[in-house]
């Protein structure tokens, strides 16, 4: 591993206010100010209490996507994973509270199996992560349709109470998102396994030469990502009284967008899960802002896509180099007269 890569991994191994965190916090502040001035209803208490549980679910999904992207991949099985979890925790109990826990355990078992399948396809058969997870996503949808027939069913009262009951004025769903973010951040930034995980993502060849089990760490990314998608699915299954069988469809593009906006490198290695979680709040508030303006759904999707492209531009373009190149001609003009 090169000196530069070692320095980057060492920097990212500490809990710090990264460039991505600073950028997304500034963007979030500007967005809330604009929302208050242009669309005040989008920042009302009712609107925020309705939006924050979905922001928490997106944050959890974004954390899973962050782990995969840190290993140089992209997980497109998000939609199928979330949808299957929602179906299992609502169709399995069939509004019977005593069946909820077995259904939740079944959902987590399905998530672990899915993560293992994705991990094997990527690490053992060397399939491209996009191709592998896209195929897995189709399989998950097949299982989901086979279980539910594509028809919605109401959630159980027990799950609804678990996610919607409040502590200190905030629903449990928001606290779940907050706690999961803290746990993932600490595991990545403050443990030996987390530092090794980022080292493998930064340079798999060097990590393998150093004796690290590269395939094991890469597979763990896909397994843990599925577990996080499952947690998000359970949250959605409780927050929405009658979720659809395709509840995860809206989380594929946003899951990648929050990772990019949070400053995690698409090349792997460095990752900032806390910034990804804040970016989830940014995207959901942006969606609420656009929705308050009465904009059609198609335009809202375009806005998210443009936001994703802007995020890529902010972190991918070397703005310092561009600024230096732009300043060089003026520097020559001021120096030439004095030298004469």
N, C-alpha and C positions, 0 to 999 in steps of 0.2 A: 504494500500500500504506500502511495507517495506521501511526501511530507504535507502537501496541501490537503489530501484526503484525511490524513490523520488529524490535522488541525481542525477540519470541519466536523469530523465525528466527535472530537473532544469537546468542541464548542457546543454541539447539539446534545451532548450527554448531560449538560447542566440545565436545570430549570431556569430559563432566562426569558427576558422580553425580547423575542426575536424580531427581525425586520418584518416578518409576516404578521406577527401579533400587533406591532405598532401600526402597520398599514391598515389592517382590518379594523382596529379600534378607532382610528381616525375616520375611516370610511363609515363605520357604524354611527359615530357621533354626528357626522355630516348628514347621514341618512335620517336619523331621528329628528334633527333640526329641520330638515326639508319636509319631513312628514308632518311635524307640528305646524309648520307655516302653510303648507299647500293642502294637506289632507289631514286635518286634526282628528278625524274619526279613527284614523289608523293607529293613533297612539293613545286612544281612550283605554280605560281600564278593561272594559268589556272586550275590546279588540285584542289587547295584549294577553289577557287571560285565555282567549281563544287561540291565539297564535303560539304562545310559548310552549305548550305541550308538543305541538308539531315541530317546533324548533328543536326541542329536546330529542325527539325521535330522529330528526335529520342529523343532529350532532352525533348521536350514537352510531348511526349508519356511516357518517363521515369518518368516525374513528376507525371503523373496520376498513373502509376504503383507504385510509391513511396507511394502515399496516401493510396492505397489499402493494400500494404504490411505493412504499419505502423499499420493497424488494424488487422494484423495477417492473411491476405488473399493473394491470388494471382489472378489476373484478366487475364483470357485467352480469353476474348472477344475483345482483342485489335485488332486482325486481321479483324474481322467482322466490328468493329466500324469504323476503319480507311477506310476500303474498301467501306463501305456504304456511308460515308461522301464524298469520292472522286466521287462516282457514282452520288450522289445527286447534287453536285455542278458542275458537268460536263454534266450529262444527262438532268438535269432539265432545265438549260438555253439553251441547244442545240445551243451553240455559239451565243446566243442573250444576249448582255450585260444587257438589261433592265430586264432580268429574273434572274440575278445573285443574287441580294439581297434576294428575296423571297426563292430562292433555299438554300442560306446559312442559313436563318432563319429556314427553314424546316429541315436542317441538325442538327442544334442545338436542335430543338424540339425533333427530333428522338434520339439524344444523351441523353437528359434529361430523356425521357421515358425509354430508355435502362438502364440508371443508376438506376432509380426507380425500375425497374424489378429486376436487380441484387441485389439491396439493400433489397428488400422484400424477395427474395429467400434465402439470406444469414441470414438476421436478424430475419425474422418472421418464415419462414419454417425451419430454422436451417440447411439448406443444406450446405455441404462443398463448399467453395468458388470456388474450381477448378471445381467441378461438375456443380455448378450453372452457372458460367460464360462460361463454355464450351458449355452448352446447349444454352445459350443466343447467343453465337457466331454462332452456327449452324442456329439459327433463323435469325440472321442478314444476314448471307450469303444467306439464302433463299429469304429474302426481296431484297437483292442486285441483285441476279440473276433474280428475277421476274421483277425488274425495267430495268435492262440493257441487260439481256440475255447473260451476260458474255462477251459482245463485247465492246471494248474501244471507246471513243469519245473525240474529241479535246476539250480543255478547252476554255473558253471565253477570248477574248483579254483583257477585263477589269480585270479579275482575274490574268492573266499572268502579266499584268503591275503592279498590286498591290503587288504581291510577288517578282517580279524581278527588279523593279525600285530601284535605289540606293540612299542612304543617306550616305555622307562621305565615298563613295567608297564601301559600303557594301549593298547587297540587303535587301529589307524590310523583307524577310523571316528570315534572321539572326537576325535582330533587334527584330522581333516578339518573337523568341526563347529567346533572352536575356531579354526582358521585362517580358515575362511570368514567367521566372525563378525568377526574382527579386520579382514579385508580390507574387508568391507561397511561396518563402522563407520568406518574411516579414510576410505574414499571418500566417505561421506556427510558426515562431520564436519570433515574436514581438507582438502578440495579445493574449488576454485571451482565445479566442476560439481555437487558435492554441495550446496553452499549455494544454487546456482541451482535445483537440483532441489527443495529444500525451499521456496524462495520461490515456485516455480510451484504447488506443492501448497497453500501457504498462501493465495494469492490469484492465480488464473490471469489475471484481467483486468488487475490491476496489473502482473503479470509481462509480459503481452503489450504493455502500454503502455510498459514499460521496454525493449522490444526483444528479449525472450527468445522463443525458439521453443517455445511452450507445448506444441503437439502433439508435438514431437520428444521433450521430456522425459517427457510422459505415456506415449508409446509405449515409451520406454526402460524405464519401470517394468514394463510387462507382459512385455517381452522378457527383461529381467534376472530377473524373477520366475520365468519358465519355465526359465531356465538353472539357477536355484537349485533348483527342483523336480526337475530332471533330476539334479543332483548328489545330492540326497537319494534319488532312485530308484536310482541306481547304488550308493549306500551300502547301501540296504535289500536290493538284489539280491545283495550279497555277504554281508551279515550273516545273512540267512535262507537256510538251505541249500536249501529248496524253497519259494520265495515263491508266494503265490497271484496270480492274474491281477487281483485286485481289491485289491491291497495298499494303494492310496492312499485307500480309502474311509474309513479311520480318521483322516484328516488334515485334513478340511475344517473341522469345528467347532474342533478344537484349534488350527489355524493362525490362526484369528481370535482365539481365546481368549488365546493367548500375546502377540499384538499389543496387545490391550486391557490385559492384566495388566502388560505392560511399559510402559504409560503413553503409547503412541503415540496421537495424537488421531485419532478416527474421522472428523473433519472435514477431515483433510489437513494438510499442512505439516510439523508437528513429528513427529519420529520418533526412536526410541531402539532401534536394532537390538540392541545388547548386552543391554539389558533384556529384549527379546523372547527372546533366547537363554536367559537365566537363567529366564525364565518357562516355557520349554519344559522345563527341568530340574524346575521346580516341578510342572508338570502330570504329568510322567512319574513323579515320586516320589509324587505324590498317587495316581496310578493304581496304583502298586506297593503303597502303603499300604492302599488300599481292597481290592485284590486279596488281600493277606495276611490280611485279615479274613474272607475267604470270601464277599464280597458278590457277587451276580449281576452280569452284564455290564450289564443294563439300569439297575441302580442306579448303577453306575460312570458311565454316560453322564449320568444325572441329576446326579451330583456335579459333573461337569465343567461342565454347563450352569449349575448354581447358582454355581459359581466364576466363570464368565463374567459372570453378572449382578452378582455382588459386585464384580468388577473394574470394570464399567461404572459402578456406583454410587459406587465410591471416587473415580474420576476425573471423572465427569460432574457430581456434586452439589457445589455450592459449600458445603462444610462450614464455612468461615470465616463466611460470611453467616448460616448457620443458627445457629452458636454465638453470634454477635453479637445476633441477634434473641432468642435464649433468655435472654441476659444482660441485656437492656434492662429488663424489668420489675423484676428484683431491684435494678438500679442506681437506678431511680426510687424504690424503697421506702427505700433507704438515704440518698438525698439529700433527700427531703422533710422528715424531722424536723429535719435540720441547717439547712435553709433557713428553717424556721419559727423 
